[in-house]
């Protein structure tokens, strides 16, 4: 039987697909409707759902909102966004289950894994994400290397440095860069490439066997 993973702040399911490929059955929770989420989905508050149902799962992944910590948000606007990481960490620890928290570089978390597209054959994708784990995970990865012009999929539009293309990056180019073929532009801006969580998921399976 495949272990069950609770996917909090799930968005449209980029992380979910990666965990599924790693060997998990996945259930997603998000405050917003997610009609393209590929697995069982519940709309609601992620922390409330975790408190009520976290014990029913073998492991938990959480991707709380990143705007408070993102370099893409101007400093004076950061305070308008919630700082949910401490509450999320406390909620996950309360369950006693193995867990993973994902967020952007610079977030107040322990980056057990720092992953980027170039590490998984996604050569055009420059999208570093940090992962903190309940088991203090660790690996040795080669540093980022992007010899070609890159795509940084973020928010509602391309970053200014992508003007090197001389045009806006198309939706299909973004999908190909992320390894995701079912999301729209805004969903991609919030998504985790499945390759990242497929990789993390293998370590999580090992943690379940300890």
Secondary structure, DSSP 8 states (H G I E B T S, - for coil): ---EEEEET-TTSHHHHHHHHHT-EEEEEESS--TT-SSEEEES-HHHHHHHHGGGSSEEEE----TTT-TTS-HHHHTTS---HHHHHHHHHHHTSEEEEEEETTSSS--SEEE-GGGGT-TTB---EEEEETT------------S--B---TTS--GGGGGGSS---HHHHHHHHT-SS--HHHHHH---HHHHHHHHHHHHHHHH-
